[in-house]
Amino acid sequence: MFVFCFFFFLLFFVKKVLYSKLALSRVQRSKSKIIVTKMEHLPQEVVSNILSRLPSRELLKCKFVCKSWFNFITDPHFISNYYVFYNNLIYSQNQEENLLVIRRPFISGIKTYISLLSWSFNDPKTHVSSSLLNLPDGYDSDHKYWTEIMGPCNGIYFLQGNPNLMMNPSLRQFKALPESHLTDLNLNYSLTDFAGFGLDPKTNDYKVVVLRDIWLKKTDERQKGHWTAELYSLNSNSWRKLENAALPLPIEISGSSSRVYTYVNYCTHWWGYVDKYGNIEDVVLAFNMVDESFRKIKVPKIGYSRSSGECFKTLAPLNETNTIGAIVYPVRGNEKCFDVWVMKDYWDEGSWIKQYSVGPVPMISKFIGFYGSSGFLFKDKNEKLVFYEPEYENIKDLQVCGKHDSIRAVRYMESLVLLQRGKESSQHCFSCRLVPDHILNQNE
C-alpha cells in the first residue's frame, strides 16, 4: 500500500513540475527545481513508469523541464515502450475504445471529415463522443479528400487521397507528402493506384509504396507489364521508382478486397488474383518495407461455407498471431455470417485454414476491420459504422455515417513519434486541433 501511494504521489509531483515550469513565478521555479533534482535520483525504471502515464502531448511539454528529461523522453527505447505501455494502460483502466475515422457524411460533396471516436464498455447506453480534427486553411476544403486510412504504425497513420498525408493525431501533427512526378503523364495515364504503408525498422523510416496501372494515351491500351511501383521515404521526404523490386507478374489487384490495413511482419499486403486462361486463382501480394521486395503468396480456393453464391473476400491482419487472414461473407442477405480464414504460419503458404465463423449478424453490409482481439467493425445497410462483439453477440451503433462507401475506421493509439526528420524544419509539418463533432449522428 505504501509503494502504491508513493508512486502516485510522485506522479502528482510530475504534473506539478510540468505546470510550475511553465509559470512565471520565481518561487514556483525554485520549488520545481527541487522536485526535478529529487526525481533525477530515482531509478530509471521508476521514472519511466511515471512519465509513461502521461498523455503524449503533455509528455512532450516535459521535455523542456530539464536536460535529463529531454534526453529520456526523446530516447527511441522510451518512445517505443511508451507506445505499448500507455495504450494498454488506457484500455485496462478506463475500458475506453478509440477509433480514428474518415467519412463523407453527405451525399453531395466529396469533403472528408477526420474524427476521433470514443466510447466506454462501462457505459450501458453506449454513449459515443466524437471530435473532429480541424485542419488549417488550405487542407480543410471541399476539394481535399481522402479515400483510405492506414495505420496505426507506431501511432503514425497514412491517409491516401488529395493530398496524401502522414499524421500523428495524438500530437495533432500532420505532413502533406510531395507529389510524385515519376510517371510521364504526357504519354501515360493511370486509372487506379493501390498504396501500402509501414516502417523499415533498420532505418527507422516510414514508407509508402504505391502501385499504379499504366495505360498508353496514344493507343488507350495497357502498357506491357502495366504496373509501376513508387516508394516514398519520410527520412528523405521524396519519391523514387522501385526499379529493382520486380513485381511478380502477371497479377491483378482487387481494390475492394484490400481496404483493410494489413501490415504484418514489416510487410504490407493486397488481395489479388491471377487469370490463367480463364481460370482465376486468388493470391496475396506482399511488399517488404525492409528489403523493398515483392512476394506473391498463393491462396487456396476460399469460398463461403454456407452457400455457393457470390461472396466478398477481404484481406485482414491477425495481429495476435502475427499473420494474415481473409474474411469471407455473402454479398446478399439481411443476415450474414462471416468465415475467418487464417494463414497459420506466415511463411508457409500451405498453412491456410478456416479457423472459425461469426454470426449471423443482422443488417450488416460490409466488413470494415478488426478491433483488438475479438471486435469486428462493420458498415450496416444505412452506411453507419457499427461495432460487434461475437462473444456477447452485442452490436453497438457508433453513430457515424459515411455516404458512397466512404467510411473507414482504424484503432487510435497515442504516440511520441515525430514526423520531422533530421534537421528538417518544423515548417514542413503542420498542426491541427480537435473541435466538437457537430455532424455526429447526422444524415443528409
C-alpha positions as CSV (number, residue, x, y, z in Angstrom):
1,M,0.0,0.0,0.0
2,F,2.9,2.3,0.8
3,V,4.5,1.7,-2.6
4,F,1.2,2.4,-4.3
5,C,0.7,5.7,-2.5
6,F,4.3,6.7,-3.1
7,F,4.0,6.0,-6.8
8,F,1.0,8.2,-7.3
9,F,2.5,10.9,-5.0
10,L,5.4,11.1,-7.5
11,L,3.0,11.2,-10.5
12,F,1.2,14.2,-8.9
13,F,4.5,16.0,-8.5
14,V,5.5,15.3,-12.1
15,K,2.3,17.1,-13.2
16,K,3.1,19.9,-10.7
17,V,6.6,20.2,-12.2
18,L,5.1,20.5,-15.7
19,Y,2.8,23.4,-14.9
20,S,5.2,25.2,-12.5
21,K,8.0,25.2,-15.1
22,L,5.6,26.9,-17.5
23,A,4.6,29.6,-14.9
24,L,6.5,32.8,-14.3
25,S,6.8,32.7,-10.6
26,R,10.4,32.6,-9.3
27,V,9.2,30.7,-6.2
28,Q,7.5,28.1,-8.2
29,R,10.5,27.6,-10.4
30,S,12.7,27.1,-7.3
31,K,10.3,24.5,-6.0
32,S,10.1,22.7,-9.3
33,K,13.9,22.6,-9.5
34,I,14.0,20.8,-6.1
35,I,11.4,18.3,-7.3
36,V,13.3,17.6,-10.5
37,T,16.5,17.1,-8.6
38,K,14.8,14.5,-6.4
39,M,13.3,12.8,-9.5
40,E,16.8,12.6,-11.0
41,H,17.9,10.4,-8.1
42,L,15.1,7.9,-8.7
43,P,15.8,4.6,-10.5
44,Q,15.3,4.9,-14.3
45,E,12.6,2.2,-14.3
46,V,10.5,4.3,-11.8
47,V,10.9,7.5,-13.8
48,S,9.9,5.7,-17.0
49,N,6.8,4.2,-15.3
50,I,5.7,7.6,-14.0
51,L,6.3,9.5,-17.2
52,S,4.6,6.8,-19.3
53,R,1.3,7.5,-17.6
54,L,1.0,11.0,-19.1
55,P,-0.7,11.7,-22.5
56,S,1.7,12.2,-25.3
57,R,1.0,16.0,-25.7
58,E,1.6,16.6,-22.0
59,L,4.7,14.4,-22.1
60,L,6.2,16.4,-24.9
61,K,6.0,19.5,-22.6
62,C,8.0,17.7,-20.0
63,K,11.0,17.7,-22.4
64,F,11.6,21.3,-21.5
65,V,11.7,20.7,-17.8
66,C,15.3,19.8,-17.7
67,K,18.0,18.3,-19.9
68,S,17.9,14.8,-18.4
69,W,14.1,14.6,-19.0
70,F,14.7,15.8,-22.6
71,N,17.2,13.0,-23.2
72,F,15.0,10.5,-21.5
73,I,11.7,11.4,-23.4
74,T,13.4,11.6,-26.8
75,D,15.2,8.2,-26.3
76,P,14.0,5.8,-29.0
77,H,13.7,2.9,-26.5
78,F,11.4,5.0,-24.3
79,I,9.3,6.1,-27.2
80,S,8.8,2.5,-28.3
81,N,8.0,1.3,-24.7
82,Y,5.6,4.3,-24.2
83,Y,3.5,3.3,-27.2
84,V,2.8,-0.1,-25.8
85,F,2.6,0.8,-22.1
86,Y,0.3,3.9,-22.3
87,N,-2.2,2.5,-24.8
88,N,-2.6,-0.7,-22.8
89,L,-2.9,1.3,-19.6
90,I,-5.7,3.5,-21.0
91,Y,-7.6,0.4,-22.1
92,S,-7.2,-1.5,-18.9
93,Q,-8.0,1.4,-16.6
94,N,-10.8,3.1,-18.5
95,Q,-12.1,0.3,-20.6
96,E,-12.2,3.0,-23.3
97,E,-12.2,2.3,-27.0
98,N,-10.9,4.9,-29.5
99,L,-11.1,4.9,-33.3
100,L,-9.8,7.2,-36.0
101,V,-12.5,7.5,-38.6
102,I,-12.7,9.2,-42.1
103,R,-16.0,9.7,-43.8
104,R,-18.0,11.8,-46.2
105,P,-21.3,12.2,-44.3
106,F,-23.2,14.0,-47.0
107,I,-24.4,12.8,-50.4
108,S,-23.4,16.0,-52.1
109,G,-19.7,16.9,-52.0
110,I,-16.5,15.0,-51.5
111,K,-15.2,16.7,-48.4
112,T,-13.8,14.2,-46.0
113,Y,-14.1,14.5,-42.2
114,I,-11.5,13.1,-39.9
115,S,-12.8,12.3,-36.4
116,L,-11.6,10.7,-33.2
117,L,-14.4,8.5,-31.8
118,S,-14.5,7.2,-28.2
119,W,-16.8,5.1,-26.1
120,S,-16.7,3.1,-22.9
121,F,-17.6,-0.6,-22.3
122,N,-18.8,0.5,-18.9
123,D,-21.5,2.8,-20.4
124,P,-24.7,0.7,-20.7
125,K,-26.2,3.3,-23.1
126,T,-23.0,3.2,-25.3
127,H,-22.6,6.9,-25.3
128,V,-20.3,7.9,-28.1
129,S,-18.2,11.0,-28.1
130,S,-16.6,12.4,-31.3
131,S,-14.2,15.2,-32.1
132,L,-13.1,16.4,-35.5
133,L,-9.5,17.0,-36.5
134,N,-9.7,20.6,-37.7
135,L,-7.0,21.0,-40.4
136,P,-5.7,24.5,-41.2
137,D,-6.9,26.5,-44.2
138,G,-5.8,25.0,-47.5
139,Y,-6.5,21.5,-46.2
140,D,-10.0,21.9,-44.9
141,S,-12.0,22.4,-48.1
142,D,-14.4,20.6,-50.4
143,H,-11.5,20.0,-52.8
144,K,-9.5,18.0,-50.3
145,Y,-10.5,14.4,-49.7
146,W,-9.2,11.0,-48.5
147,T,-10.4,7.6,-49.5
148,E,-8.3,5.3,-47.4
149,I,-6.7,5.4,-43.9
150,M,-3.8,3.1,-42.9
151,G,-2.4,2.5,-39.5
152,P,-1.6,2.7,-36.8
153,C,2.1,2.0,-37.3
154,N,3.7,3.1,-34.0
155,G,0.9,5.7,-33.8
156,I,1.5,7.1,-37.3
157,Y,-1.2,7.0,-39.9
158,F,-1.3,7.4,-43.7
159,L,-4.3,9.0,-45.5
160,Q,-4.5,8.3,-49.2
161,G,-6.2,11.0,-51.3
162,N,-5.7,14.6,-52.2
163,P,-3.2,15.3,-50.9
164,N,-1.6,12.2,-49.4
165,L,-0.9,12.7,-45.7
166,M,1.1,11.3,-42.8
167,M,-0.3,12.1,-39.4
168,N,0.2,11.7,-35.7
169,P,-3.2,12.6,-34.4
170,S,-2.2,12.3,-30.7
171,L,0.3,15.1,-31.2
172,R,-2.1,16.9,-33.6
173,Q,0.7,16.8,-36.2
174,F,0.4,16.1,-39.9
175,K,2.5,16.3,-43.0
176,A,1.5,16.6,-46.7
177,L,3.5,14.3,-48.9
178,P,5.1,15.8,-52.0
179,E,3.5,14.8,-55.3
180,S,5.2,12.1,-57.3
181,H,6.3,13.1,-60.8
182,L,7.9,9.7,-61.7
183,T,5.1,8.7,-64.2
184,D,5.2,10.5,-67.5
185,L,1.6,11.8,-67.7
186,N,2.3,13.2,-71.2
187,L,2.4,9.7,-72.6
188,N,0.6,7.7,-70.0
189,Y,-2.3,7.8,-67.5
190,S,-3.3,5.7,-64.5
191,L,-6.9,4.6,-63.7
192,T,-6.2,3.1,-60.3
193,D,-3.5,3.0,-57.7
194,F,-3.0,1.0,-54.6
195,A,-1.0,2.1,-51.6
196,G,0.7,0.4,-48.7
197,F,2.3,1.9,-45.6
198,G,4.7,0.7,-43.0
199,L,8.0,1.0,-41.1
200,D,11.5,0.0,-42.0
201,P,12.9,-0.7,-38.5
202,K,16.5,-0.8,-39.7
203,T,16.5,2.8,-40.8
204,N,13.5,4.0,-38.6
205,D,11.9,5.2,-41.9
206,Y,8.2,5.3,-42.5
207,K,7.5,4.4,-46.1
208,V,4.6,4.5,-48.6
209,V,4.6,2.2,-51.6
210,V,2.1,2.9,-54.5
211,L,1.3,0.6,-57.3
212,R,-0.1,2.3,-60.4
213,D,-1.6,0.7,-63.5
214,I,-0.2,2.4,-66.6
215,W,-2.2,3.0,-69.8
216,L,-0.8,4.5,-73.1
217,K,-2.6,7.6,-74.1
218,K,-1.8,7.1,-77.8
219,T,-3.5,3.7,-78.1
220,D,-5.6,3.7,-74.9
221,E,-4.1,0.3,-74.1
222,R,-2.4,-1.0,-71.1
223,Q,1.3,-0.7,-71.1
224,K,3.3,-4.0,-71.2
225,G,3.7,-5.0,-67.6
226,H,1.1,-2.3,-66.8
227,W,2.2,-1.9,-63.2
228,T,4.7,0.6,-61.9
229,A,5.9,0.8,-58.3
230,E,6.9,4.0,-56.5
231,L,8.2,4.4,-52.9
232,Y,8.0,7.4,-50.6
233,S,10.5,7.8,-47.8
234,L,9.8,10.0,-44.8
235,N,13.5,10.3,-44.0
236,S,14.3,11.8,-47.4
237,N,10.8,13.3,-48.0
238,S,10.9,12.1,-51.6
239,W,9.7,9.5,-54.1
240,R,11.7,7.1,-56.2
241,K,10.9,4.3,-58.6
242,L,11.4,0.7,-57.5
243,E,13.4,-0.4,-60.5
244,N,14.9,-3.5,-58.9
245,A,11.8,-4.7,-56.9
246,A,10.3,-6.7,-59.7
247,L,6.6,-7.3,-59.4
248,P,5.6,-10.9,-59.7
249,L,3.5,-10.5,-62.9
250,P,1.0,-11.3,-64.2
251,I,-1.3,-10.2,-61.3
252,E,-4.4,-8.1,-60.8
253,I,-5.2,-6.4,-57.5
254,S,-8.7,-6.3,-56.0
255,G,-9.2,-2.9,-54.5
256,S,-12.5,-3.8,-52.8
257,S,-10.8,-6.7,-51.0
258,S,-7.7,-4.7,-49.9
259,R,-9.3,-1.9,-48.0
260,V,-8.4,-3.1,-44.5
261,Y,-4.9,-2.1,-43.4
262,T,-2.9,-5.3,-43.5
263,Y,0.6,-4.7,-42.2
264,V,2.3,-7.8,-40.7
265,N,6.0,-8.7,-40.3
266,Y,7.0,-5.3,-41.8
267,C,5.1,-6.2,-44.9
268,T,2.1,-4.6,-46.4
269,H,-0.4,-6.7,-48.4
270,W,-3.1,-6.6,-51.1
271,W,-5.6,-9.2,-52.2
272,G,-5.2,-10.1,-55.9
273,Y,-5.8,-12.8,-58.5
274,V,-4.1,-14.3,-61.5
275,D,-6.1,-15.2,-64.6
276,K,-4.6,-18.3,-66.2
277,Y,-6.5,-18.8,-69.4
278,G,-9.9,-18.2,-67.8
279,N,-9.0,-20.0,-64.5
280,I,-9.0,-17.4,-61.7
281,E,-6.6,-18.1,-58.8
282,D,-6.6,-15.9,-55.7
283,V,-3.2,-14.6,-54.4
284,V,-1.9,-12.2,-51.9
285,L,0.7,-9.7,-52.9
286,A,3.2,-8.6,-50.2
287,F,5.8,-5.9,-50.1
288,N,8.6,-6.0,-47.6
289,M,9.4,-2.5,-46.2
290,V,12.9,-3.6,-45.2
291,D,14.4,-5.1,-48.3
292,E,11.8,-3.5,-50.6
293,S,10.9,-6.7,-52.4
294,F,7.6,-8.2,-53.5
295,R,6.3,-11.6,-52.7
296,K,3.3,-13.5,-54.2
297,I,1.5,-15.7,-51.7
298,K,-0.7,-18.5,-53.0
299,V,-4.2,-18.8,-51.6
300,P,-6.3,-22.0,-51.7
301,K,-9.8,-21.9,-53.2
302,I,-11.7,-20.0,-50.5
303,G,-15.4,-19.9,-50.7
304,Y,-18.3,-19.0,-48.4
305,S,-19.1,-22.2,-46.4
306,R,-22.9,-21.8,-46.2
307,S,-23.7,-21.2,-49.9
308,S,-22.2,-21.2,-53.4
309,G,-23.4,-17.7,-54.2
310,E,-21.4,-14.6,-54.8
311,C,-19.2,-13.6,-51.8
312,F,-16.9,-10.9,-50.6
313,K,-13.3,-11.7,-49.6
314,T,-11.5,-9.1,-47.5
315,L,-7.8,-9.4,-46.5
316,A,-7.2,-8.6,-42.8
317,P,-4.3,-8.8,-40.3
318,L,-4.3,-11.2,-37.4
319,N,-2.1,-9.2,-35.1
320,E,-2.3,-11.6,-32.2
321,T,-0.7,-14.4,-34.2
322,N,1.4,-12.0,-36.4
323,T,-0.1,-13.3,-39.6
324,I,-2.7,-12.5,-42.2
325,G,-6.2,-13.8,-42.8
326,A,-9.3,-13.4,-45.0
327,I,-12.9,-12.6,-44.1
328,V,-15.4,-14.3,-46.4
329,Y,-19.1,-13.4,-46.4
330,P,-22.1,-13.3,-48.8
331,V,-22.8,-10.3,-50.9
332,R,-26.6,-10.6,-50.5
333,G,-28.8,-11.1,-47.4
334,N,-30.1,-9.2,-44.4
335,E,-28.3,-11.5,-42.0
336,K,-24.7,-12.5,-42.7
337,C,-22.3,-15.0,-41.3
338,F,-18.6,-14.4,-41.6
339,D,-15.9,-17.1,-42.2
340,V,-12.5,-16.2,-40.8
341,W,-9.6,-17.9,-42.7
342,V,-6.1,-17.7,-41.3
343,M,-2.6,-18.4,-42.7
344,K,-1.4,-20.1,-39.5
345,D,2.3,-19.9,-40.5
346,Y,3.0,-16.6,-42.2
347,W,6.0,-18.1,-44.1
348,D,4.1,-21.2,-45.2
349,E,1.6,-20.5,-47.9
350,G,0.2,-24.0,-47.5
351,S,-1.0,-23.3,-43.9
352,W,-4.3,-21.6,-44.7
353,I,-7.3,-22.9,-42.7
354,K,-10.8,-21.8,-41.9
355,Q,-10.4,-21.0,-38.2
356,Y,-14.0,-20.0,-37.2
357,S,-17.3,-18.4,-38.2
358,V,-19.1,-15.4,-36.7
359,G,-22.8,-14.6,-36.8
360,P,-25.4,-14.5,-38.1
361,V,-25.2,-10.7,-37.7
362,P,-28.3,-8.7,-38.8
363,M,-28.4,-5.7,-41.1
364,I,-24.7,-5.8,-42.0
365,S,-23.4,-4.7,-45.3
366,K,-19.6,-4.8,-45.3
367,F,-16.6,-5.7,-43.1
368,I,-14.5,-2.7,-42.2
369,G,-11.9,-4.1,-39.9
370,F,-10.9,-5.8,-36.7
371,Y,-10.7,-4.0,-33.4
372,G,-8.5,-5.7,-30.8
373,S,-8.5,-9.4,-30.4
374,S,-12.3,-10.1,-30.7
375,G,-14.1,-7.0,-32.0
376,F,-15.4,-6.5,-35.6
377,L,-16.1,-3.2,-37.3
378,F,-18.9,-3.3,-39.9
379,K,-20.9,-1.0,-42.1
380,D,-24.6,-1.5,-41.8
381,K,-27.3,-1.2,-44.5
382,N,-27.6,2.5,-43.8
383,E,-23.9,3.1,-44.2
384,K,-23.4,3.6,-40.4
385,L,-20.4,2.3,-38.5
386,V,-21.1,-0.5,-36.0
387,F,-19.0,-2.4,-33.5
388,Y,-19.8,-6.1,-33.0
389,E,-18.6,-8.4,-30.1
390,P,-19.1,-12.0,-31.1
391,E,-18.6,-13.2,-27.5
392,Y,-21.6,-11.3,-26.3
393,E,-23.4,-11.1,-29.7
394,N,-23.6,-7.4,-29.0
395,I,-24.0,-4.7,-31.7
396,K,-23.2,-1.1,-31.0
397,D,-24.2,1.8,-33.2
398,L,-21.2,4.2,-33.3
399,Q,-23.4,7.0,-34.7
400,V,-21.2,8.0,-37.6
401,C,-22.2,7.6,-41.2
402,G,-20.2,7.7,-44.5
403,K,-22.0,8.1,-47.8
404,H,-20.9,6.5,-51.1
405,D,-19.0,3.7,-49.2
406,S,-16.6,6.3,-47.8
407,I,-16.4,5.3,-44.1
408,R,-13.1,3.8,-42.9
409,A,-12.0,3.2,-39.3
410,V,-8.8,2.1,-37.6
411,R,-7.7,2.0,-33.9
412,Y,-6.5,5.2,-32.4
413,M,-3.2,5.0,-30.5
414,E,-1.2,7.6,-28.6
415,S,2.4,8.0,-29.8
416,L,5.5,10.2,-29.3
417,V,6.8,9.6,-32.8
418,L,7.5,12.9,-34.6
419,L,7.2,13.4,-38.3
420,Q,10.2,15.8,-38.5
421,R,13.3,14.0,-39.6
422,G,16.9,15.1,-39.0
423,K,17.4,18.8,-39.5
424,E,14.1,19.2,-41.3
425,S,12.3,22.4,-40.4
426,S,9.1,22.1,-38.4
427,Q,7.6,24.2,-41.3
428,H,7.3,21.0,-43.3
429,C,4.8,19.8,-40.7
430,F,1.5,21.4,-39.7
431,S,-0.6,21.3,-36.6
432,C,-4.3,20.8,-36.3
433,R,-6.7,20.9,-33.3
434,L,-9.7,18.9,-32.0
435,V,-13.1,20.5,-32.2
436,P,-16.6,19.2,-31.3
437,D,-18.1,17.0,-34.0
438,H,-21.2,19.0,-35.0
439,I,-22.2,16.4,-37.6
440,L,-22.2,13.4,-35.2
441,N,-25.3,11.2,-35.9
442,Q,-26.4,13.4,-38.7
443,N,-27.7,12.2,-42.1
444,E,-28.3,14.3,-45.2
